[in-house]
C-alpha cells in the first residue's frame, strides 16, 4: 500500500510526484510555504486562482479557472474544508478517528458512509486484481517500521508470523459493524483515501460552479474541464531517479491520474523494503520502478497504481488493457517503459 501518503498526516512526500502544469511553469515544493494562495488575471473574465495547503500529510494544491475570483476562492475554501473533514475521519494515526478505533479495538460500530464506500471499493479491487490490492497489510507495514527503527531487517520468520493475520478475507461484517477477529490485525486506507479525498474536493468545486479545476493531493490528481485559456491540463510523470527528466508528459481534460513507486518511502538503502507490500509474500515488489494509472476517478487511479505495481509489469499491463477507460504507464526496474493500448501518444 502507499504508506508514504497516509489518509491524513504521515510525513509528506514530494509535492510534485505528479506535477499539474498550466503552461505557467512548474512549482517546486521546496519553495512553497505551508499555505499559499495566488490569483492571476489571465485575460478578460478569466482568473487562475490557486491555493496550496498542508493537508493529508502532504501539500494539497487546488487550481481553478473561473470568471470570478471571489467565487473561485470561496469554492476552494469549501473544498479544503471537505479535505479536512475527511482527513479527520480516515487517518489511522489519530486515536479519535474511526479507522484508528477499528485498529485499536478491532471493532467499529456503524462505520460512516465514507468508510463503507472505501472498504467496498477496496474489496472489489481486491477480488478484481486477485489480491494485488489489500487494505489489511498494516501489520506488515508496522513490522517494517518497527524493525528498521531498531536497526534490524525483518527476516522471513518475522514476516511469516505477520502474514498469518493479513488478508481481506479475514474481515468480518456483523450487525452493521466491522470486526477484525484476530489480535494484531489492522487496516490502512492509505492506498485509496488520498484519491478519494481528491475526488470529493473536485465534487465540491463542481457543485459550487467551478467546472474548470485541478486538485493535486500530493500526487493523486483529479482534473475537470480546461486549464488556462481553454487548454488541456498538462501532467508530467515524475522520474523515479529524481533527475527531473520526466518520462512522459500528457494532457488531460477529465479524469484522474496517480503514480506509485519505490522511491516514495523506503526503509533500507537498497530499497528492498519499501511502502508497497505484496500481501501474499509479505515482501515489497521490485520488478517495477513506477506505475502511473489514468482512471475516471482519483480513487481508482490511486488503488490501481498500487495494485499494478504489485503485479509483474506484463501482468499489470494486461490487466489494465482489459479494463475500458483505464490506462497505465509502467517503468520497470531496468528502465524499460510499457504503455497500455490507449495511453496518450
N, C-alpha and C positions, 0 to 999 in steps of 0.2 A: 504494500500500500504506500501511498505518498505521505509519509510522516513528516517530511520537511515542511509541508504546509498543513498544519492542523486545521480543524474546523475553525479555530479562532486564534490561539495565542501561543503557538510554538514559535521558536526562533524563525524570523522571517528569512525567506530565501530570496534570491535575486528578483528585483522588481521587474526586470525585463527578461524573464525566462522566455517569454514571447513578447515582442515589442509591438505595441499598437502605434502605427505611424500615421501621420496626417500629411505627409509631404512637407512637414514643417520642422523636420529634424527629429532625432531620437533622444529621448530624455535619458539621463543617467541617474541611477538610484543614489549614487554617492553624492549627487548634487541636490537631492531633494530633502527638504525639511520634513518633520513629522506630519505637517499638514501644509498643503499648498493649494491655492486657488488662483485661477487665471481666467481672464475674459479678454477675447480678442475679436474686434470687428473685422471680418474678412472682406465683406463687401456690403452693399446696402441691404439691410434687413437680413443679415446672416452673421450670427455670432458663433464663435467657438468658445464654449465655456468648459473649463476643466477643473477638476478638484481631485487632489491626492491626499489620502489619509492613511494612517497606520491602523489597520484592522485585519482580522483573520490571521494574525501573526505575520503580516507582510504589508507592503504598500498596495493599497487598492486605488485604482485610478478610474475615474469616470469622465468621459468627454461627450459633450452634447453639441450638436449643430442645430441652431434654432433661431427664429426671427426675433425672439425676446430674450434678452439676457436675464431679466428678473425671473421669468418663468422657468428658464433652464436651471438657474441657481436654486430655485425653490424645489424643483423636481429632484435635483441631485441631492439636496439635503434630505428629502424624504427617502430616497433610495439608500443613503447611508444609514438612516435610522433603521431601515429594514435589515441592513447588513449587521448592525449592532445587535438587533433583537435576535436574529438567527444565530449569531456567534455565541451569545449567552446560552442559547438552547443546545447547540450542537457540539460545543467543546467538550473534550474529555479531561481537561486539565483544571476546570473549576468545579470544586466539590458540590456546588449548588446546581449544576446543570443536570438535566435528566440522564444524559449519557454517562456522566461520572457516577450518578446514583446507581444506574444499572450495573456498572462495572464494580462498584463497591459492595452493593447489597445483593447482586446477582438477580435482582428482580426490579421491574419497573411497571407500576400500575398505571393504566390508562396513558400510554405514550401519546404525545401530541400528534396532530395530523401530519406535521412536517416529518417527524421521526418515523412515523408509519410509512410515509411516502418514500423516504430514503431507504429504509430497510426493504420495502417491497421491490424497489428498483435494483437494489444490490442483490437480492435473491434471484431476480430474473436474470441478471447478467452472470451470476454465479453458475446458474444452470446453462445459460447460452454459451458461455466460454469454457464449459466443462471444468469449472473450478479455478480458472485463472484469476478470477476476482473474488476475494474473500474478506469480509469485514471482521472475521474472528482472529486475525493474525496479531492482535495486540500483545498476547503473551510472548510471541517471538520477538516483536519489536522491543518489548521490555527486557527480554533476555539479552539482546544485542547491547542495548544501552547500559544495562547493569554490569555486564561482563567487561565491556570496554572501559567503562568508568573506573573499574577496578584494575585495569591494565591487563586483563586476561581475555583471550579469544575464546568464544564459546566452542565447545567440542561436540562431537556427534552424540555423545551421551546426554549432554545438556539439551541439545536440540530435539532428540528423540523423546525425551521426557516431556518437553513442552508441546510437541506435536500431538500428544495424546489428548490435549484439551483444546485443540484447534480444529475448526470445521463448522461450516454454516449449518450442516445437518444436526448439530447439537443444540441449536437454538430451539426454544420451546415457546409456544404461544398459548397462554392459558388465561381464560376469563378476562379478555381484553387487556392482557398484560404480556410482558416479555419476561422470560426466565432463562438464566444461564445455569444449567443444572450442576456443573462441576466446578469445584473450587479452583480459582486461578483463571477462569475464563474471563474474557473481556472482548469488547468490540471497539473498533475505531472507524469513524466515518471520514477519516482524513482523505480517502481516495475518491470521495464524491461530494462531500459537503461544500468545499470551495466552489466547485462548479455549480452546484445547486444554488448557492448564495448569489453567484454572479447572475444566474438566470432570474432569480427573484428581483434583484436590483434592476435588471433590464425590464422586467414586467412593470415595476413601479414607474420607471421613466416613461414607458409607453403609455401607461394608464394616465399619466399626467401630461400627455400631449407631446412628449419628446420622442418622436419616432426615429430620429437620426442620432444614434449614440453608440459608444463603445464602452464596455465595462471590462476592466482588466483586474481580476482578483489574484494578483501575484502570478499570473501565467495562465489561468483559466479565463479565456477571453470570449465574451459574447458581444456580437455586433448586430446592429439593426439599421436599415436604411442606408444613407450615404454619408460620407465624410465631407470635408470642406469642399466647397464649390462643386458639389454633386459628384465627387469622385468616390470610387470604392475605397473601403478601408483596406489598408495595406499592413500585413503582418509578416514579420521576419522570424524565421525559425532560428533559435539560438544554437550556436556552435557548442557542442559538448566539451570541446577543449578550451573554451573561453578565449579563443583567439580573435573574436569579433569578425570572423568570416562566416556570414550567415549561409547555411547550407541551401536555403531556399527562401524566397520572398513571394508571397501570394496575395491575391486580392479577394476580399470578402464583401458580400452585400448583406446577407442574412446568415445566421447560424453561429457556430462556435468552434473553437479550436483549443487544444490542450497538448502539452508535451510532458512526458515522463523521461527521466534519465538518471543514470547512476552518479552524475556529477552534482546532484542537488544536495544530498546529505549522505555521507558515508562514515563508517566508524573506524576503518583501518586505512592505512596509507595505500595499500594495494587495491582498495575498493572491492574486496571480496565480500564484505558485509556492508550493505547499504540499505536505504529506506524502503526499497521494494523487495518484497519477500514472497517466495513461492510457498503457498500453504501446504502443498503436497510434500515438498522436500525439506522445508524449514530453512532453506538457503536462499540467498539473493541470486537472481539470474544474471548471466554475464554475456549472453550472445548478442545483445543489442546495446548500443551506446545511448540512443534516444529513440523515442517513438512519439510522433505527433499524429493526433487524430482530429479530423474535422467531423462534426456531427450537428444535428439540428439543435441540440441543447448543450450547454457547457457541462451539465452534469454527466451526460452520456459521453462527451469527449473526455472528461476527467476520468471516468470509470475505464473507458476502453484504452486510453493511453497507458494506463497501468496494466490492464489485462493483456494487451498485445505485447507489452514489454516482458511479461512473464512467459509468454509463449515463445517458441522458436520463431525467428524472423519470418521464415517462409510460411509457417503455420498461421502466424498473426496476419500476414498479408492475405492469405487465402480466406481467413475468417472475415476480414473487412470487405474483401471483394464479394463476399456472399451477402452483404447487407446493403441494400439500396439506400442511398442518401448518406453513406458514411465513407470516408476516405482516410488514407494514412500515408505517412512518410516515415520510413524506418532507416536509421543509420545503424548498421551492425558494428560489431566490435572491431572489424577490420577497416572501417571507413567506407564500406560499400553502402550505397543508397538503394532502397527498394520503395517503389511507389505503387499505390493501388491504381486500378484501371482508370479511375476518374479524377485522380489528383491533378490539380491545375498545372498546365504546362507554362 
